[in-house]
Amino acid sequence: RGSGDELGPYTHPAKVLLAVYCSQSGETERAKQLLREARTEAPSHPVPALLLGQIAVQERRIDDARQLFESAATMRLPDNWPVAHRQRFGVLLHSERYKLASEIGDLDLARASLREWIRYDPKNLELQRLIMDNAPLEQRP
């Protein structure tokens, strides 16, 4: 048997799928363990870092969340993801980064997150307003 990649062109690693199920069932510790294992087994896959970052936010581990989101943001997206999947991932990741930045008052992270988020959701009028609201004064119309 192969690695499971042949099951579907954009199937996440099995441990990621199981971790999502565990998390939705209230088994957060099991989900975290599965996601850590998935990160070890597929270190270039961005989804485990994103999901671990979301859990870190829920647990108020802000520094961990920031590092995990940054890790996910710097990873190359899998080549076999369709455009819609890449878009959904980008919107989710960068909206999570923006929410974290807003919560901790990090204007630089907020701006960077918004710049990336708009690449995945360019027609979002609310997002465009957020970008204008967060632009440095010298860049505002």
FIGUKOL-944801 format. One record per residue (C-alpha): residue number from 1; y, x, z. Coordinates in steps of 0.1 Angstrom, whole numbers. Each point is the difference from the previous one (the first is absolute). Example, Ala and Ser with C-alpha at 12.3 -4.5 7.8 and 13.67 -1.06 7.14 Angstrom:
residues 2
+-----+-------+-------+-------+
| num | north |  east |    up |
+-----+-------+-------+-------+
|   1 |   -45 |   123 |    78 |
|   2 |    34 |    14 |    -7 |
+-----+-------+-------+-------+
//
This chain:
residues 141
+-----+-------+-------+-------+
| num | north |  east |    up |
+-----+-------+-------+-------+
|   1 |     0 |     0 |     0 |
|   2 |    36 |    11 |    -7 |
|   3 |    31 |    -1 |    21 |
|   4 |     5 |   -37 |    -6 |
|   5 |    28 |     6 |   -25 |
|   6 |   -21 |   -15 |   -27 |
|   7 |     0 |   -34 |    18 |
|   8 |    35 |    -7 |   -12 |
|   9 |    28 |    19 |   -15 |
|  10 |    24 |    -6 |    29 |
|  11 |   -22 |    -7 |    30 |
|  12 |    12 |    16 |    32 |
|  13 |   -24 |    22 |    19 |
|  14 |   -25 |   -22 |    19 |
|  15 |    12 |    11 |    34 |
|  16 |    35 |   -12 |    -9 |
|  17 |   -13 |   -34 |    -9 |
|  18 |   -21 |    -2 |    32 |
|  19 |    30 |    12 |    20 |
|  20 |    22 |   -28 |   -14 |
|  21 |   -27 |   -25 |    10 |
|  22 |    -2 |    15 |    35 |
|  23 |    37 |     0 |     4 |
|  24 |     3 |   -37 |   -10 |
|  25 |   -28 |    -7 |    25 |
|  26 |    19 |    16 |    29 |
|  27 |   -22 |    32 |     0 |
|  28 |    30 |    24 |    -2 |
|  29 |   -18 |    30 |    15 |
|  30 |   -29 |    -4 |   -24 |
|  31 |    25 |    -4 |   -29 |
|  32 |    18 |    32 |    10 |
|  33 |   -32 |    20 |     2 |
|  34 |   -11 |   -12 |   -34 |
|  35 |    34 |     8 |   -15 |
|  36 |     0 |    35 |    15 |
|  37 |   -35 |     5 |   -15 |
|  38 |    12 |   -13 |   -33 |
|  39 |    29 |    25 |     1 |
|  40 |   -23 |    28 |     7 |
|  41 |   -24 |   -10 |   -28 |
|  42 |    27 |    -8 |   -26 |
|  43 |    30 |    20 |    11 |
|  44 |    20 |    -7 |   -32 |
|  45 |    -4 |   -38 |     3 |
|  46 |    33 |   -15 |    12 |
|  47 |   -12 |   -33 |    15 |
|  48 |   -16 |    14 |    32 |
|  49 |    33 |    17 |    10 |
|  50 |    20 |   -32 |    -8 |
|  51 |   -23 |   -22 |    21 |
|  52 |    -1 |    25 |    29 |
|  53 |    38 |     0 |    -2 |
|  54 |     1 |   -37 |     3 |
|  55 |   -22 |     1 |    31 |
|  56 |    21 |    28 |    15 |
|  57 |    31 |   -22 |    -4 |
|  58 |   -18 |   -29 |    17 |
|  59 |    -9 |    24 |    28 |
|  60 |    36 |    13 |     2 |
|  61 |   -11 |    35 |    -9 |
|  62 |    31 |     6 |   -21 |
|  63 |    -4 |    37 |    -7 |
|  64 |   -36 |    -5 |   -11 |
|  65 |    10 |   -30 |   -22 |
|  66 |    28 |    20 |   -16 |
|  67 |   -24 |    30 |    -8 |
|  68 |   -27 |   -23 |   -14 |
|  69 |    24 |   -19 |   -22 |
|  70 |    14 |    33 |   -12 |
|  71 |   -35 |    12 |    -8 |
|  72 |    -8 |   -31 |   -20 |
|  73 |    33 |     2 |   -18 |
|  74 |    -6 |    36 |   -12 |
|  75 |   -35 |    -7 |   -12 |
|  76 |    -7 |    -5 |   -37 |
|  77 |   -12 |   -36 |    -7 |
|  78 |   -35 |    -2 |   -14 |
|  79 |     0 |     2 |   -38 |
|  80 |   -23 |   -30 |    -3 |
|  81 |    23 |   -24 |    18 |
|  82 |    15 |   -26 |   -23 |
|  83 |    38 |    -3 |    -2 |
|  84 |     0 |   -31 |    22 |
|  85 |   -20 |    17 |    27 |
|  86 |    24 |    30 |    -1 |
|  87 |    29 |   -23 |     3 |
|  88 |   -14 |   -19 |    30 |
|  89 |    -9 |    32 |    18 |
|  90 |    35 |    14 |    -7 |
|  91 |    18 |   -31 |    12 |
|  92 |   -22 |    -2 |    32 |
|  93 |     4 |    37 |     8 |
|  94 |    37 |     3 |    -5 |
|  95 |     8 |   -33 |    16 |
|  96 |   -20 |    12 |    31 |
|  97 |    20 |    33 |    -1 |
|  98 |    32 |   -19 |    -2 |
|  99 |    -9 |   -23 |    29 |
| 100 |    -9 |    30 |    21 |
| 101 |    33 |    18 |    -9 |
| 102 |    20 |   -31 |     8 |
| 103 |   -17 |    -4 |    34 |
| 104 |     6 |    36 |    10 |
| 105 |    35 |     3 |   -16 |
| 106 |    -9 |    27 |   -25 |
| 107 |    25 |    -5 |   -28 |
| 108 |   -13 |    28 |   -22 |
| 109 |   -36 |   -14 |     2 |
| 110 |    13 |   -35 |    -7 |
| 111 |    19 |    12 |   -31 |
| 112 |   -30 |    21 |   -13 |
| 113 |   -23 |   -30 |     5 |
| 114 |    23 |   -24 |   -18 |
| 115 |     3 |    25 |   -29 |
| 116 |   -38 |     1 |    -4 |
| 117 |    -5 |   -37 |     7 |
| 118 |    23 |   -11 |   -28 |
| 119 |   -21 |    21 |   -25 |
| 120 |   -29 |   -24 |     6 |
| 121 |    21 |   -32 |     3 |
| 122 |    31 |     4 |   -22 |
| 123 |     8 |   -37 |    -4 |
| 124 |     0 |    -7 |    37 |
| 125 |    36 |   -13 |     7 |
| 126 |    -4 |     2 |    38 |
| 127 |   -11 |    36 |    -3 |
| 128 |    30 |     8 |   -23 |
| 129 |    23 |   -14 |    27 |
| 130 |   -17 |    21 |    27 |
| 131 |     5 |    31 |   -22 |
| 132 |    37 |    -8 |    -3 |
| 133 |     3 |    -7 |    37 |
| 134 |   -16 |    34 |     8 |
| 135 |    18 |    21 |   -26 |
| 136 |    24 |    26 |    13 |
| 137 |    36 |   -12 |    -2 |
| 138 |     9 |    24 |   -28 |
| 139 |   -28 |   -16 |   -22 |
| 140 |    11 |   -36 |     5 |
| 141 |    18 |   -18 |   -28 |
+-----+-------+-------+-------+
//
